[in-house]
Amino acid sequence: MAQIECGEGDGHMSMGQREGESQGELWIPTGDLAGSPGHPFYERLNEILQAADFDARVEDLCRPFYKDGGRPSIRPGVYFRMLMIGYFEGLGSERGIAWRCADSLALRTFLGIALEESTPDHSSLCRIRKRLDVEVHQEVFDLALRVLSSEGLLRGKTIGVDATTLEANAALRSIVRRDNGRQYADYLVELAKASGIETPTRSDLAKIDRKRSKKGSNADWKHPHDPDAQITKMKDGRTHLAHKCEHAVDMDSGAILGVTLHGGAAGDTSTMPETMKVTCENVLPIKGDVPREWVADKGYHSNATMELMERNKLTGYISEPDRGRRRWKGRKGAQRATYANRRRIRGERGKERLRQRAELVERSFAHALESGAMRRTWLRHHDNILKRYLVHVAAFNFGLVMRQMFGFGTPRGLAGLAGLDHALNHLLRALFTLVRVQSARLAIDLAIPPVRTPKSRAFGPLLLGTPLSTAC
């Protein structure tokens, strides 16, 4: 087998081999420690956070929850950055976030933690989350909205609303009766004995359970450790204990302006007023006015919703289900608002708004829940879940700022951009090769010296963010 020369000159490279176990060095100079080149995405995100004075603001928000003196706690900026890493890296649990931060030198740089320091573990994240209240996490979400507004990504005029389910960290087999706390299996045994089966088997219990109607009533059953979770039919047809998350999305930029959390079985028409209230409270201090146009699907259409729109002088584009001919006796306000909404959704603007809602709101769910790994919650109780989710969604909004300023909104998107640069390099090399070949042929035909063009290797890899004209 022929040897392959590596490097310059006549030198050859030998194959490296794994050494056996050896005694590590007891003292290592700081200059000998392995360094990290950093991650360009997180470096630029840190620039945005520093420009917004992020660390000083969150420290002011968290100061009332700590006492003077004693052992210093984890810096609040580190805590909130670690929750953002959960979104950007697609990590659903706090254990996964802690492990990833401890393993990555680039994330250490983003957090501002030196090599001789240990990164916070998941128990530290849990203690800080319990110490800080929901309002502090809401302020961090509001800070992201102010950064959006400064970059022109918050219009706050037309809002799309939709909801989805989050699978709870609770099992159906563990539910108990609300009245006496009895387990579900014990309840079935009582029913079997009442029907004449003295020693019921598992198949007998399953048969009795299958024939019962309305067996999964949230009014009768709850989970002992997460009473906020409700028995819900999921999108794929399965039945689980779940929570319901509702987004209010800016229809001009795709930014999430409001988030609310409810029981999994809550109806859309009952949760929309709270989502509208939270969104208006978020937008009013920044824009000086509340959103006036609201877009939703037919699950939100009801007489109460229409009357709410008319009473607050809001414009609704809400799809209307086919209910047949309706009687409006005593509901003139609902009739007037329903007919006005019907005219709007049949117009060109209404159709366009409904198409945009389906695109932008569903996209926010895909980023926050699917690629952001929050479809399955690992926390219990609405307060805990909402704390984590508010910072999670704030990271989504920061990603929109990153996409506008630098062209990519996630670390994985940066990898795709690097692949595009690689393809452009190949295209440039092929183009210059073609130019050289054609100029040589023309020179032979005309008996003139060929045109000299730069060699392809002189261009090298294109730098991220370098204009094509500059790279050439």
C-alpha positions as a LaTeX table, in Angstrom:
\begin{tabular}{lrrr}
\hline
Residue & $x$ (\AA) & $y$ (\AA) & $z$ (\AA) \\
\hline
Met1 & 0.00 & 0.00 & 0.00 \\
Ala2 & 1.42 & 3.38 & $-0.98$ \\
Gln3 & 2.04 & 5.91 & 1.75 \\
Ile4 & 0.08 & 9.14 & 1.67 \\
Glu5 & 2.15 & 12.21 & 2.29 \\
Cys6 & 0.67 & 14.70 & 4.75 \\
Gly7 & 1.82 & 18.23 & 5.30 \\
Glu8 & 4.61 & 20.02 & 3.53 \\
Gly9 & 8.07 & 18.77 & 2.64 \\
Asp10 & 9.18 & 15.16 & 2.93 \\
Gly11 & 7.69 & 14.56 & 6.41 \\
His12 & 5.28 & 11.73 & 7.07 \\
Met13 & 2.55 & 11.49 & 9.72 \\
Ser14 & 2.28 & 8.43 & 11.95 \\
Met15 & $-1.02$ & 7.12 & 13.29 \\
Gly16 & $-1.89$ & 8.18 & 16.82 \\
Gln17 & $-2.76$ & 5.42 & 19.26 \\
Arg18 & $-4.87$ & 5.45 & 22.40 \\
Glu19 & $-2.76$ & 5.18 & 25.51 \\
Gly20 & $-3.67$ & 3.08 & 28.51 \\
Glu21 & $-4.79$ & 4.52 & 31.81 \\
Ser22 & $-2.26$ & 6.94 & 33.22 \\
Gln23 & $-1.90$ & 9.09 & 36.29 \\
Gly24 & $-3.14$ & 12.62 & 35.59 \\
Glu25 & $-1.22$ & 15.71 & 36.45 \\
Leu26 & $-1.88$ & 17.04 & 39.93 \\
Trp27 & $-1.15$ & 20.68 & 39.05 \\
Ile28 & $-1.84$ & 22.10 & 35.60 \\
Pro29 & $-0.79$ & 25.67 & 34.63 \\
Thr30 & $-3.67$ & 27.87 & 33.55 \\
Gly31 & $-2.01$ & 28.46 & 30.20 \\
Asp32 & $-2.02$ & 24.71 & 29.50 \\
Leu33 & $-5.81$ & 24.34 & 29.93 \\
Ala34 & $-7.83$ & 23.60 & 26.82 \\
Gly35 & $-9.54$ & 26.72 & 25.53 \\
Ser36 & $-12.74$ & 27.15 & 23.57 \\
Pro37 & $-13.06$ & 29.15 & 20.36 \\
Gly38 & $-16.60$ & 29.99 & 21.47 \\
His39 & $-19.78$ & 29.69 & 19.48 \\
Pro40 & $-20.54$ & 32.59 & 17.13 \\
Phe41 & $-24.26$ & 32.33 & 17.83 \\
Tyr42 & $-23.91$ & 32.64 & 21.61 \\
Glu43 & $-21.23$ & 35.31 & 21.29 \\
Arg44 & $-23.59$ & 37.50 & 19.29 \\
Leu45 & $-26.50$ & 36.72 & 21.61 \\
Asn46 & $-24.34$ & 37.90 & 24.50 \\
Glu47 & $-23.74$ & 41.13 & 22.60 \\
Ile48 & $-27.51$ & 41.68 & 22.39 \\
Leu49 & $-27.95$ & 40.92 & 26.10 \\
Gln50 & $-25.12$ & 43.25 & 27.07 \\
Ala51 & $-26.54$ & 46.05 & 24.93 \\
Ala52 & $-29.87$ & 45.61 & 26.77 \\
Asp53 & $-28.04$ & 45.69 & 30.16 \\
Phe54 & $-29.57$ & 42.28 & 30.83 \\
Asp55 & $-27.47$ & 41.19 & 33.81 \\
Ala56 & $-27.82$ & 44.42 & 35.78 \\
Arg57 & $-31.59$ & 44.49 & 35.26 \\
Val58 & $-32.23$ & 40.90 & 36.32 \\
Glu59 & $-29.99$ & 41.37 & 39.37 \\
Asp60 & $-32.12$ & 44.36 & 40.41 \\
Leu61 & $-35.25$ & 42.26 & 39.93 \\
Cys62 & $-33.90$ & 39.35 & 42.01 \\
Arg63 & $-32.28$ & 41.39 & 44.81 \\
Pro64 & $-35.44$ & 41.49 & 47.05 \\
Phe65 & $-35.43$ & 37.67 & 47.18 \\
Tyr66 & $-31.96$ & 37.44 & 48.75 \\
Lys67 & $-30.46$ & 38.59 & 52.06 \\
Asp68 & $-27.30$ & 40.59 & 52.55 \\
Gly69 & $-24.30$ & 38.61 & 53.72 \\
Gly70 & $-23.76$ & 34.86 & 53.64 \\
Arg71 & $-22.58$ & 32.71 & 50.77 \\
Pro72 & $-23.11$ & 34.31 & 47.33 \\
Ser73 & $-25.73$ & 32.62 & 45.17 \\
Ile74 & $-25.58$ & 31.77 & 41.50 \\
Arg75 & $-25.75$ & 34.96 & 39.46 \\
Pro76 & $-29.30$ & 35.58 & 38.16 \\
Gly77 & $-27.96$ & 36.18 & 34.66 \\
Val78 & $-26.49$ & 32.65 & 34.66 \\
Tyr79 & $-29.81$ & 31.14 & 35.77 \\
Phe80 & $-31.84$ & 32.84 & 33.03 \\
Arg81 & $-29.20$ & 32.09 & 30.38 \\
Met82 & $-29.32$ & 28.40 & 31.29 \\
Leu83 & $-33.09$ & 28.35 & 30.78 \\
Met84 & $-32.56$ & 30.00 & 27.37 \\
Ile85 & $-30.04$ & 27.29 & 26.52 \\
Gly86 & $-32.85$ & 24.80 & 27.10 \\
Tyr87 & $-34.70$ & 26.39 & 24.16 \\
Phe88 & $-31.74$ & 26.84 & 21.83 \\
Glu89 & $-30.31$ & 23.35 & 22.44 \\
Gly90 & $-33.67$ & 21.53 & 22.56 \\
Leu91 & $-33.39$ & 20.34 & 26.18 \\
Gly92 & $-36.65$ & 19.71 & 28.01 \\
Ser93 & $-35.39$ & 18.93 & 31.53 \\
Glu94 & $-33.29$ & 20.98 & 33.90 \\
Arg95 & $-31.03$ & 17.96 & 34.41 \\
Gly96 & $-30.28$ & 17.95 & 30.70 \\
Ile97 & $-29.57$ & 21.69 & 30.74 \\
Ala98 & $-27.16$ & 21.36 & 33.68 \\
Trp99 & $-25.30$ & 18.44 & 32.07 \\
Arg100 & $-25.01$ & 20.22 & 28.70 \\
Cys101 & $-23.63$ & 23.40 & 30.29 \\
Ala102 & $-21.08$ & 21.42 & 32.31 \\
Asp103 & $-19.96$ & 19.53 & 29.19 \\
Ser104 & $-19.59$ & 22.42 & 26.72 \\
Leu105 & $-16.75$ & 24.94 & 26.80 \\
Ala106 & $-18.68$ & 27.22 & 24.43 \\
Leu107 & $-21.67$ & 27.32 & 26.77 \\
Arg108 & $-19.36$ & 28.03 & 29.70 \\
Thr109 & $-18.15$ & 31.07 & 27.79 \\
Phe110 & $-21.75$ & 32.14 & 27.14 \\
Leu111 & $-22.56$ & 31.80 & 30.84 \\
Gly112 & $-19.36$ & 33.56 & 31.92 \\
Ile113 & $-18.14$ & 30.60 & 34.02 \\
Ala114 & $-14.39$ & 29.99 & 34.13 \\
Leu115 & $-12.83$ & 26.53 & 33.82 \\
Glu116 & $-11.90$ & 26.42 & 37.51 \\
Glu117 & $-15.57$ & 27.07 & 38.47 \\
Ser118 & $-18.29$ & 24.44 & 38.49 \\
Thr119 & $-21.50$ & 25.03 & 36.57 \\
Pro120 & $-24.82$ & 25.00 & 38.47 \\
Asp121 & $-26.47$ & 21.60 & 38.79 \\
His122 & $-30.16$ & 20.91 & 38.34 \\
Ser123 & $-30.89$ & 21.17 & 42.07 \\
Ser124 & $-29.51$ & 24.72 & 42.09 \\
Leu125 & $-31.77$ & 25.63 & 39.17 \\
Cys126 & $-34.73$ & 24.16 & 41.05 \\
Arg127 & $-33.97$ & 26.15 & 44.21 \\
Ile128 & $-33.62$ & 29.42 & 42.32 \\
Arg129 & $-36.86$ & 28.78 & 40.40 \\
Lys130 & $-38.73$ & 28.20 & 43.65 \\
Arg131 & $-37.16$ & 31.28 & 45.24 \\
Leu132 & $-38.09$ & 33.70 & 42.43 \\
Asp133 & $-41.75$ & 34.37 & 41.76 \\
Val134 & $-43.64$ & 34.38 & 38.47 \\
Glu135 & $-43.50$ & 38.18 & 38.23 \\
Val136 & $-39.68$ & 38.15 & 37.96 \\
His137 & $-39.83$ & 35.68 & 35.07 \\
Gln138 & $-42.54$ & 37.82 & 33.49 \\
Glu139 & $-40.22$ & 40.85 & 33.71 \\
Val140 & $-37.54$ & 38.89 & 31.83 \\
Phe141 & $-40.14$ & 38.13 & 29.16 \\
Asp142 & $-41.05$ & 41.84 & 29.03 \\
Leu143 & $-37.37$ & 42.72 & 28.63 \\
Ala144 & $-37.23$ & 40.52 & 25.53 \\
Leu145 & $-40.30$ & 42.36 & 24.20 \\
Arg146 & $-38.54$ & 45.72 & 24.65 \\
Val147 & $-35.54$ & 44.42 & 22.70 \\
Leu148 & $-37.96$ & 43.29 & 19.97 \\
Ser149 & $-39.53$ & 46.74 & 19.89 \\
Ser150 & $-36.14$ & 48.47 & 19.60 \\
Glu151 & $-35.41$ & 46.34 & 16.52 \\
Gly152 & $-38.79$ & 47.07 & 14.92 \\
Leu153 & $-40.14$ & 43.54 & 15.44 \\
Leu154 & $-43.09$ & 44.46 & 17.66 \\
Arg155 & $-46.02$ & 46.09 & 15.88 \\
Gly156 & $-48.68$ & 45.05 & 18.37 \\
Lys157 & $-51.65$ & 45.81 & 16.10 \\
Thr158 & $-52.90$ & 42.42 & 14.88 \\
Ile159 & $-52.63$ & 39.41 & 17.20 \\
Gly160 & $-53.19$ & 35.74 & 16.38 \\
Val161 & $-54.34$ & 33.43 & 19.19 \\
Asp162 & $-54.20$ & 29.65 & 19.42 \\
Ala163 & $-53.63$ & 26.95 & 22.02 \\
Thr164 & $-52.09$ & 23.49 & 22.29 \\
Thr165 & $-51.60$ & 20.81 & 24.92 \\
Leu166 & $-48.52$ & 20.01 & 27.01 \\
Glu167 & $-48.22$ & 16.48 & 28.36 \\
Ala168 & $-48.02$ & 16.64 & 32.15 \\
Asn169 & $-45.42$ & 14.98 & 34.35 \\
Ala170 & $-48.11$ & 12.75 & 35.84 \\
Ala171 & $-49.53$ & 9.30 & 35.06 \\
Leu172 & $-53.21$ & 8.48 & 34.67 \\
Arg173 & $-52.86$ & 5.32 & 36.75 \\
Ser174 & $-51.97$ & 7.48 & 39.77 \\
Ile175 & $-55.15$ & 9.60 & 39.85 \\
Val176 & $-57.30$ & 9.63 & 42.99 \\
Arg177 & $-60.87$ & 10.58 & 43.83 \\
Arg178 & $-61.34$ & 14.22 & 44.79 \\
Asp179 & $-63.90$ & 13.40 & 47.50 \\
Asn180 & $-62.10$ & 10.67 & 49.47 \\
Gly181 & $-58.63$ & 10.30 & 47.87 \\
Arg182 & $-59.23$ & 6.69 & 46.85 \\
Gln183 & $-57.03$ & 5.17 & 44.13 \\
Tyr184 & $-58.50$ & 4.45 & 40.71 \\
Ala185 & $-57.78$ & 0.69 & 40.94 \\
Asp186 & $-59.44$ & 0.47 & 44.37 \\
Tyr187 & $-62.46$ & 2.30 & 42.99 \\
Leu188 & $-62.80$ & $-0.27$ & 40.19 \\
Val189 & $-62.58$ & $-3.13$ & 42.70 \\
Glu190 & $-65.46$ & $-1.58$ & 44.66 \\
Leu191 & $-67.53$ & $-1.34$ & 41.47 \\
Ala192 & $-66.77$ & $-4.95$ & 40.62 \\
Lys193 & $-67.81$ & $-6.18$ & 44.06 \\
Ala194 & $-70.98$ & $-4.12$ & 43.88 \\
Ser195 & $-71.82$ & $-5.84$ & 40.57 \\
Gly196 & $-71.46$ & $-9.34$ & 42.13 \\
Ile197 & $-67.80$ & $-10.22$ & 41.38 \\
Glu198 & $-66.20$ & $-11.09$ & 44.72 \\
Thr199 & $-62.59$ & $-11.58$ & 43.50 \\
Pro200 & $-62.25$ & $-9.58$ & 40.28 \\
Thr201 & $-59.31$ & $-10.21$ & 37.98 \\
Arg202 & $-57.51$ & $-7.59$ & 35.90 \\
Ser203 & $-59.58$ & $-8.54$ & 32.87 \\
Asp204 & $-62.77$ & $-8.11$ & 34.91 \\
Leu205 & $-61.66$ & $-4.67$ & 36.03 \\
Ala206 & $-60.75$ & $-3.69$ & 32.48 \\
Lys207 & $-64.15$ & $-4.85$ & 31.22 \\
Ile208 & $-65.99$ & $-2.85$ & 33.89 \\
Asp209 & $-63.88$ & 0.22 & 33.20 \\
Arg210 & $-64.46$ & $-0.03$ & 29.45 \\
Lys211 & $-68.24$ & $-0.09$ & 29.76 \\
Arg212 & $-68.48$ & 2.92 & 32.08 \\
Ser213 & $-69.49$ & 6.26 & 30.59 \\
Lys214 & $-67.82$ & 9.55 & 31.58 \\
Lys215 & $-65.17$ & 7.68 & 33.53 \\
Gly216 & $-62.52$ & 10.40 & 33.07 \\
Ser217 & $-64.30$ & 13.34 & 34.67 \\
Asn218 & $-61.97$ & 16.06 & 35.96 \\
Ala219 & $-64.67$ & 16.96 & 38.48 \\
Asp220 & $-64.20$ & 13.56 & 40.16 \\
Trp221 & $-60.50$ & 12.78 & 39.65 \\
Lys222 & $-57.16$ & 14.53 & 40.16 \\
His223 & $-53.49$ & 13.68 & 40.39 \\
Pro224 & $-52.28$ & 13.81 & 44.01 \\
His225 & $-48.96$ & 15.52 & 43.14 \\
Asp226 & $-50.09$ & 17.76 & 40.26 \\
Pro227 & $-53.72$ & 18.84 & 40.76 \\
Asp228 & $-53.36$ & 21.47 & 38.00 \\
Ala229 & $-53.09$ & 18.75 & 35.32 \\
Gln230 & $-56.37$ & 17.60 & 33.78 \\
Ile231 & $-57.46$ & 14.51 & 31.88 \\
Thr232 & $-57.34$ & 15.54 & 28.23 \\
Lys233 & $-57.55$ & 13.99 & 24.80 \\
Met234 & $-54.30$ & 14.86 & 23.02 \\
Lys235 & $-53.84$ & 15.86 & 19.37 \\
Asp236 & $-52.90$ & 12.29 & 18.38 \\
Gly237 & $-56.01$ & 10.78 & 20.01 \\
Arg238 & $-54.37$ & 9.51 & 23.21 \\
Thr239 & $-55.73$ & 10.42 & 26.65 \\
His240 & $-53.26$ & 11.91 & 29.13 \\
Leu241 & $-53.03$ & 14.29 & 32.03 \\
Ala242 & $-52.10$ & 17.55 & 30.34 \\
His243 & $-51.88$ & 21.33 & 30.52 \\
Lys244 & $-53.05$ & 23.83 & 27.94 \\
Cys245 & $-50.71$ & 26.54 & 26.69 \\
Glu246 & $-52.05$ & 29.55 & 24.75 \\
His247 & $-49.95$ & 31.89 & 22.58 \\
Ala248 & $-50.71$ & 35.42 & 21.41 \\
Val249 & $-48.52$ & 36.08 & 18.35 \\
Asp250 & $-47.77$ & 39.33 & 16.52 \\
Met251 & $-49.10$ & 38.77 & 12.99 \\
Asp252 & $-46.49$ & 41.10 & 11.47 \\
Ser253 & $-43.30$ & 39.62 & 12.91 \\
Gly254 & $-44.22$ & 36.23 & 14.43 \\
Ala255 & $-43.11$ & 37.32 & 17.92 \\
Ile256 & $-44.92$ & 35.84 & 20.92 \\
Leu257 & $-46.44$ & 38.71 & 22.89 \\
Gly258 & $-48.38$ & 36.80 & 25.53 \\
Val259 & $-48.47$ & 33.33 & 27.12 \\
Thr260 & $-51.00$ & 31.80 & 29.50 \\
Leu261 & $-51.26$ & 28.33 & 31.03 \\
His262 & $-54.49$ & 26.51 & 31.88 \\
Gly263 & $-55.83$ & 23.07 & 32.67 \\
Gly264 & $-55.71$ & 20.70 & 29.72 \\
Ala265 & $-59.50$ & 20.42 & 29.41 \\
Ala266 & $-60.21$ & 24.17 & 29.49 \\
Gly267 & $-62.21$ & 25.43 & 26.52 \\
Asp268 & $-60.82$ & 27.96 & 24.07 \\
Thr269 & $-63.63$ & 30.45 & 24.60 \\
Ser270 & $-63.02$ & 30.45 & 28.37 \\
Thr271 & $-59.24$ & 31.00 & 28.15 \\
Met272 & $-59.11$ & 33.66 & 25.42 \\
Pro273 & $-60.12$ & 36.62 & 27.66 \\
Glu274 & $-57.22$ & 35.98 & 30.04 \\
Thr275 & $-54.77$ & 35.67 & 27.14 \\
Met276 & $-56.05$ & 38.95 & 25.69 \\
Lys277 & $-55.70$ & 40.65 & 29.08 \\
Val278 & $-52.10$ & 39.43 & 29.58 \\
Thr279 & $-51.12$ & 40.43 & 26.05 \\
Cys280 & $-52.56$ & 43.93 & 26.43 \\
Glu281 & $-50.69$ & 44.36 & 29.73 \\
Asn282 & $-47.45$ & 43.36 & 27.99 \\
Val283 & $-47.89$ & 45.57 & 24.93 \\
Leu284 & $-49.42$ & 48.71 & 26.48 \\
Pro285 & $-46.28$ & 49.99 & 28.34 \\
Ile286 & $-44.16$ & 49.52 & 25.21 \\
Lys287 & $-46.44$ & 50.73 & 22.39 \\
Gly288 & $-48.77$ & 53.02 & 24.35 \\
Asp289 & $-51.89$ & 51.26 & 23.04 \\
Val290 & $-53.49$ & 47.83 & 23.14 \\
Pro291 & $-53.85$ & 45.54 & 20.08 \\
Arg292 & $-57.05$ & 46.26 & 18.18 \\
Glu293 & $-57.26$ & 43.28 & 15.79 \\
Trp294 & $-57.54$ & 39.67 & 16.97 \\
Val295 & $-57.43$ & 36.58 & 14.76 \\
Ala296 & $-58.44$ & 33.08 & 15.90 \\
Asp297 & $-59.88$ & 29.81 & 14.60 \\
Lys298 & $-63.45$ & 28.61 & 14.96 \\
Gly299 & $-62.80$ & 27.06 & 18.38 \\
Tyr300 & $-62.84$ & 30.59 & 19.83 \\
His301 & $-66.13$ & 31.65 & 18.23 \\
Ser302 & $-68.99$ & 32.14 & 20.70 \\
Asn303 & $-71.55$ & 34.75 & 21.63 \\
Ala304 & $-69.48$ & 35.71 & 24.69 \\
Thr305 & $-66.37$ & 36.24 & 22.53 \\
Met306 & $-68.27$ & 38.35 & 20.01 \\
Glu307 & $-69.79$ & 40.48 & 22.76 \\
Leu308 & $-66.34$ & 40.91 & 24.33 \\
Met309 & $-64.99$ & 42.21 & 21.01 \\
Glu310 & $-67.85$ & 44.67 & 20.54 \\
Arg311 & $-67.80$ & 45.87 & 24.15 \\
Asn312 & $-64.08$ & 46.73 & 23.98 \\
Lys313 & $-64.29$ & 48.12 & 20.41 \\
Leu314 & $-61.96$ & 45.45 & 19.02 \\
Thr315 & $-61.90$ & 44.04 & 15.50 \\
Gly316 & $-62.12$ & 40.28 & 15.30 \\
Tyr317 & $-61.27$ & 37.87 & 12.48 \\
Ile318 & $-62.56$ & 34.66 & 14.03 \\
Ser319 & $-63.58$ & 31.71 & 11.89 \\
Glu320 & $-67.23$ & 30.84 & 12.35 \\
Pro321 & $-68.37$ & 27.20 & 12.61 \\
Asp322 & $-71.42$ & 26.09 & 10.66 \\
Arg323 & $-74.22$ & 26.21 & 13.25 \\
Gly324 & $-77.10$ & 26.53 & 10.80 \\
Arg325 & $-79.81$ & 29.14 & 11.18 \\
Arg326 & $-79.61$ & 30.80 & 14.58 \\
Arg327 & $-82.17$ & 32.58 & 16.80 \\
Trp328 & $-81.04$ & 35.90 & 18.26 \\
Lys329 & $-83.88$ & 36.70 & 20.63 \\
Gly330 & $-82.47$ & 38.86 & 23.42 \\
Arg331 & $-78.89$ & 38.72 & 22.01 \\
Lys332 & $-78.86$ & 41.73 & 19.68 \\
Gly333 & $-75.30$ & 42.67 & 20.66 \\
Ala334 & $-73.99$ & 39.19 & 19.88 \\
Gln335 & $-75.95$ & 39.18 & 16.61 \\
Arg336 & $-74.51$ & 42.50 & 15.49 \\
Ala337 & $-70.94$ & 41.48 & 16.37 \\
Thr338 & $-71.31$ & 38.06 & 14.73 \\
Tyr339 & $-72.59$ & 39.52 & 11.44 \\
Ala340 & $-69.77$ & 42.10 & 11.41 \\
Asn341 & $-67.19$ & 39.36 & 12.03 \\
Arg342 & $-68.78$ & 37.27 & 9.26 \\
Arg343 & $-68.39$ & 40.09 & 6.76 \\
Arg344 & $-64.75$ & 40.60 & 7.72 \\
Ile345 & $-63.66$ & 36.96 & 7.44 \\
Arg346 & $-65.27$ & 36.68 & 4.00 \\
Gly347 & $-63.26$ & 39.61 & 2.66 \\
Glu348 & $-59.80$ & 39.39 & 1.15 \\
Arg349 & $-58.12$ & 40.91 & 4.22 \\
Gly350 & $-59.89$ & 38.47 & 6.51 \\
Lys351 & $-58.86$ & 35.47 & 4.43 \\
Glu352 & $-55.27$ & 36.66 & 4.37 \\
Arg353 & $-55.24$ & 37.17 & 8.14 \\
Leu354 & $-56.59$ & 33.68 & 8.78 \\
Arg355 & $-53.93$ & 32.17 & 6.50 \\
Gln356 & $-51.21$ & 34.10 & 8.34 \\
Arg357 & $-52.55$ & 32.95 & 11.71 \\
Ala358 & $-52.31$ & 29.31 & 10.68 \\
Glu359 & $-48.72$ & 29.87 & 9.58 \\
Leu360 & $-47.27$ & 32.10 & 12.30 \\
Val361 & $-48.98$ & 30.73 & 15.41 \\
Glu362 & $-48.33$ & 27.10 & 14.49 \\
Arg363 & $-44.72$ & 28.02 & 13.77 \\
Ser364 & $-44.35$ & 29.40 & 17.30 \\
Phe365 & $-45.61$ & 26.08 & 18.69 \\
Ala366 & $-43.20$ & 24.13 & 16.48 \\
His367 & $-40.21$ & 26.15 & 17.70 \\
Ala368 & $-41.13$ & 26.34 & 21.38 \\
Leu369 & $-42.53$ & 22.83 & 21.86 \\
Glu370 & $-41.09$ & 20.53 & 19.20 \\
Ser371 & $-37.55$ & 21.76 & 18.49 \\
Gly372 & $-37.51$ & 23.47 & 21.90 \\
Ala373 & $-38.49$ & 20.17 & 23.61 \\
Met374 & $-41.27$ & 21.53 & 25.84 \\
Arg375 & $-44.10$ & 19.38 & 24.53 \\
Arg376 & $-43.55$ & 17.10 & 27.53 \\
Thr377 & $-43.21$ & 19.02 & 30.78 \\
Trp378 & $-40.93$ & 17.77 & 33.56 \\
Leu379 & $-42.24$ & 20.21 & 36.16 \\
Arg380 & $-45.46$ & 20.19 & 38.15 \\
His381 & $-47.93$ & 22.93 & 39.10 \\
His382 & $-48.74$ & 25.85 & 36.82 \\
Asp383 & $-46.51$ & 28.33 & 38.62 \\
Asn384 & $-43.38$ & 26.23 & 38.08 \\
Ile385 & $-44.21$ & 25.43 & 34.46 \\
Leu386 & $-45.06$ & 29.05 & 33.64 \\
Lys387 & $-41.76$ & 30.30 & 35.13 \\
Arg388 & $-39.79$ & 27.99 & 32.86 \\
Tyr389 & $-42.01$ & 28.61 & 29.84 \\
Leu390 & $-41.84$ & 32.42 & 30.03 \\
Val391 & $-38.04$ & 32.39 & 29.76 \\
His392 & $-38.29$ & 29.67 & 27.11 \\
Val393 & $-40.50$ & 31.91 & 24.97 \\
Ala394 & $-38.27$ & 34.94 & 25.70 \\
Ala395 & $-35.43$ & 32.94 & 24.11 \\
Phe396 & $-37.67$ & 32.40 & 21.07 \\
Asn397 & $-38.13$ & 36.17 & 20.79 \\
Phe398 & $-34.38$ & 36.76 & 21.15 \\
Gly399 & $-33.97$ & 34.28 & 18.30 \\
Leu400 & $-36.10$ & 36.53 & 16.09 \\
Val401 & $-33.79$ & 39.44 & 16.90 \\
Met402 & $-30.77$ & 37.28 & 16.08 \\
Arg403 & $-32.31$ & 36.26 & 12.76 \\
Gln404 & $-32.92$ & 39.86 & 11.75 \\
Met405 & $-29.50$ & 41.13 & 12.82 \\
Phe406 & $-27.25$ & 38.22 & 11.82 \\
Gly407 & $-29.32$ & 36.02 & 9.51 \\
Phe408 & $-29.84$ & 33.01 & 11.79 \\
Gly409 & $-32.02$ & 32.49 & 14.85 \\
Thr410 & $-30.72$ & 29.22 & 16.34 \\
Pro411 & $-27.32$ & 27.56 & 16.75 \\
Arg412 & $-28.45$ & 24.80 & 14.38 \\
Gly413 & $-29.35$ & 27.40 & 11.78 \\
Leu414 & $-25.75$ & 28.59 & 11.95 \\
Ala415 & $-24.60$ & 25.10 & 10.95 \\
Gly416 & $-26.88$ & 25.28 & 7.92 \\
Leu417 & $-25.39$ & 28.66 & 6.99 \\
Ala418 & $-21.91$ & 27.16 & 7.15 \\
Gly419 & $-23.06$ & 24.44 & 4.74 \\
Leu420 & $-24.30$ & 27.14 & 2.36 \\
Asp421 & $-20.89$ & 28.82 & 2.46 \\
His422 & $-19.29$ & 25.47 & 1.57 \\
Ala423 & $-21.61$ & 25.11 & $-1.42$ \\
Leu424 & $-20.80$ & 28.66 & $-2.56$ \\
Asn425 & $-17.09$ & 27.86 & $-2.42$ \\
His426 & $-17.58$ & 24.88 & $-4.72$ \\
Leu427 & $-19.65$ & 27.03 & $-7.06$ \\
Leu428 & $-16.94$ & 29.72 & $-7.20$ \\
Arg429 & $-14.22$ & 27.16 & $-7.88$ \\
Ala430 & $-16.23$ & 25.64 & $-10.71$ \\
Leu431 & $-16.91$ & 29.10 & $-12.14$ \\
Phe432 & $-13.24$ & 30.15 & $-12.13$ \\
Thr433 & $-12.19$ & 26.80 & $-13.60$ \\
Leu434 & $-14.65$ & 27.34 & $-16.43$ \\
Val435 & $-13.33$ & 30.87 & $-16.99$ \\
Arg436 & $-9.73$ & 29.60 & $-17.19$ \\
Val437 & $-10.65$ & 26.85 & $-19.64$ \\
Gln438 & $-12.62$ & 29.18 & $-21.87$ \\
Ser439 & $-9.92$ & 31.88 & $-21.81$ \\
Ala440 & $-7.25$ & 29.28 & $-22.70$ \\
Arg441 & $-9.31$ & 28.06 & $-25.65$ \\
Leu442 & $-9.89$ & 31.62 & $-26.83$ \\
Ala443 & $-6.17$ & 32.37 & $-26.50$ \\
Ile444 & $-5.31$ & 29.38 & $-28.67$ \\
Asp445 & $-7.81$ & 30.41 & $-31.33$ \\
Leu446 & $-6.62$ & 34.03 & $-31.41$ \\
Ala447 & $-2.93$ & 33.34 & $-30.62$ \\
Ile448 & $-2.94$ & 35.77 & $-27.68$ \\
Pro449 & $-1.76$ & 35.18 & $-24.06$ \\
Pro450 & $-4.46$ & 33.65 & $-21.84$ \\
Val451 & $-6.23$ & 35.74 & $-19.21$ \\
Arg452 & $-4.87$ & 35.06 & $-15.71$ \\
Thr453 & $-7.56$ & 34.39 & $-13.12$ \\
Pro454 & $-7.10$ & 33.81 & $-9.40$ \\
Lys455 & $-6.60$ & 30.23 & $-8.29$ \\
Ser456 & $-9.54$ & 28.71 & $-6.49$ \\
Arg457 & $-7.52$ & 27.86 & $-3.40$ \\
Ala458 & $-6.79$ & 31.55 & $-2.86$ \\
Phe459 & $-10.39$ & 32.14 & $-1.88$ \\
Gly460 & $-10.56$ & 29.61 & 0.97 \\
Pro461 & $-13.73$ & 29.19 & 3.04 \\
Leu462 & $-16.12$ & 32.13 & 3.08 \\
Leu463 & $-16.41$ & 33.75 & 6.49 \\
Leu464 & $-19.82$ & 33.89 & 8.12 \\
Gly465 & $-21.37$ & 37.26 & 7.55 \\
Thr466 & $-18.82$ & 38.27 & 4.84 \\
Pro467 & $-20.48$ & 39.74 & 1.74 \\
Leu468 & $-19.90$ & 37.80 & $-1.44$ \\
Ser469 & $-18.27$ & 40.79 & $-3.15$ \\
Thr470 & $-15.79$ & 41.17 & $-0.27$ \\
Ala471 & $-14.93$ & 37.46 & $-0.24$ \\
Cys472 & $-14.23$ & 37.54 & $-3.98$ \\
\hline
\end{tabular}
